[in-house]
Amino acid sequence: MSSDPPTSIKWTSQFSLLPVHQTRPLKGDKIILPPSTLEQLLSASTVTVPLANRQQFSTFDSYNPDSYEAEYQARSQLWVKQQDLPHPLTFRLVNPLNGRICYAGIREFSADEGFVGLSPFLKHSLGYDESHATEKPQWLPNGNDTHQPSDQSNLKLTVHFEMLPKGTYVRLRPLEAGYDPEDWKALLEKHLRDNFTTLTNWEIL
């Protein structure tokens, strides 16, 4: 296998926010993206690399068409397509309305096409008004009370795939005095492992 570093993945897309009642409960910095996003990322991460044991073909005769075809077929077997997605997958989220940026990890690829699901933590960080993230009953002309799409479909989010450097150290400060580190250290570590893929300086968890 080639010793060259893997090709960087370049991927960006814009989504509408999933309505609250269609979003499974999410915690921390987790998002839900459509299945097609995974397919696009896999496609973007596909590279062709040479196999480790390369052979020399000394019987090749450039004037012999049969020999040329045999050489071509043999050499084509020395290359393999490889899909290599980094782990964990991390994304840069941008609210185009106010320019706010935050980072997120993926929970799963199960959202409806064209939509993204955000945790309350991310919605707050990005400055989305929770009142716009609900659907309100609307009256149809025939008098039937039914749910119609609200302003939720107008809320857009730009998502960029971005590989972040892995952290080696973090210092957290409690918002209030009176905490005993021995009491909450293990609980905090578990909470971070279960709910957060990324951490940002000066962010309130």
N, C-alpha and C positions, 0 to 999 in steps of 0.2 A: 504494500500500500504506500501511496505517496506520503512523504514526510511534510509536504506543504500544509499550512493551516487550512481548515475548511473555508470554502467561499462564504462570505458574509451574506446573510439573507436580507433582502430589501423587500419590504411588504408594508403597504399602507392601504387603509380602506376607511370609508365613513359609514356609520350606522345610525339608525334611529334607536332611541331608548325603548326597551321593552316596558309595557305597562306594568304597574306594581303587581296586579293580580295574576300576571303571566310569568312573573319572575320567582323562581324558587328562592327560599331564604338564603342569603349570602352574607358572609361575615368577612371582616378584614378587607384585604385588597383584591378580592376575587371577582372575576368577571366570567360571563358565559358568552361564547361566540357561536356563530352558525357552523355546522359541519363543513361547509365549503371552505371555511377559513383554514381548517386543518389540511384539506386537500391542496390549497394554494401554498401553504407553508411547506408541505412535503415536496411539492413541485419546485418551489424556489430553492429548496435545500438539496436537490438532486444534482450530484456531480459525477463525472466519469473519471475513474481513477484506474491506473494500471495495476494488474495483479503483481504479487510479490515475485513469483518465479517466472521471469521472462526467459524465453528460449530464443536461441539464434537459429534462423532458418537458412542453411547454407545451400539448399537445393533450388533456391529461387532462380528462375531463368526469365529475364525481362522480355525475351523474344518468344516465349512460349505462353500462349493465352491460358492454357490449362494450368500451367505452373503459377501464373499470376493470380488466377482465381483461387487456387489452393492456398497461396501465400496470404491473400486477402482474408479468407475465411479463418485461417490459423491465427493471424494477428488480431482479428476482431474478438477472438476468444480471450485475449490477454487483457481486455478492458471490461470493467464492470460498472454499472450504474449504482450509486450508493446514496441512500437517503439518510441524512444525518442531522436530525433536529437537536438543538442544544437542550439541556435540562438544567434548571427549570425554564419554561417559556415565560418571558417577561415582555410587557408592552408599555409603551408610552401613550397616555390618554390625553387628548387635548379637547377642551371645550371651545369650539369656534366662536361662541358668543362673547366670552370674556377672556379667552387666551390662557385660562388656567391649565396647568399641567400637573399630572401625577402619574405614578407608575403602578402596575398591577400584575398579578399572576393569574393564570387560567384555572378555572374550576372544572369546566367541561365544555365540549363543543356540541351543544344541544339547543341553542337558540334558534328561533325562526329566522329564515334567510332575510338579511337586511337589517336585523335587529341585534342589539347587545344588551345583556343584563348586567346591572351594576349593583354592588352592595351599597347600603346606606352610607357607609364610611366614605366610599368613593364619590357618591353623589354630593355629599357635603364638601369633600375636598375640591371637587370641580365646580362647586357653586351652583348646582342645579336646584331650582326651587321645587321643593317637594309637592307644592300645590299643583305644579304642572305634571307631576308624575302619576296622577290619578285620573281615572275616567269617571265622568259624572253622567248620571242619567239624563237623556235628552228626550223631549216629546216629539214624536213624529206627527206629521199632518193628520194621520188617521186617529190620533189620540192614544196610540199604544205607547206605553212607557218602556223604553228599551235602551240599552247601552250603545252609545255611538262613540266613535273615536274622538278623543279630546285633543288638546294641544300637544299631547305626548308625541304624536308623529312628527311634530315640528322641531322637537329637540334632537339635535344631531351630536354625534361624538366621532371625532377622528381618532383612529387607532393605528399606531405604528408599532411594528415589531422592533424591539430594541434589546440587544444583549447588554445586561448591566454587569459591572464588575462585582465579583463576589466579596461580600463584606467579611472582615476578619475580627471586627471589634465594634461594640455598640455601647453607648452610655445613655441611660435613661434617667430622667429626673421626675419624681412624683409631682403632681400638680398641687398636692396638699401635704403638709407635714404630718408626722405621726405614724408613718409606715415602718414596719420592722422588716428589713430585707430578708431575714430568715423565713418569714411567714409567706411572703408573696413571690419570692424569687422562682421557686419551682412552678408555681401556677402561671406566672408571667411567661416563663420559657415555654411551657406547654401551649399557652394561648398563642404565642408568636409562631410556633411550629405549625399549629393547626390552621391558622387563619391568615398568615402573612407570608408572602413570597418576597416582598421588597420592603425596604425602609428608607425614608427620606429625612434629611436633616431638618430639625425643628418641627417635625410633624407631630401632632397630638394623636396618640393611639386611643 
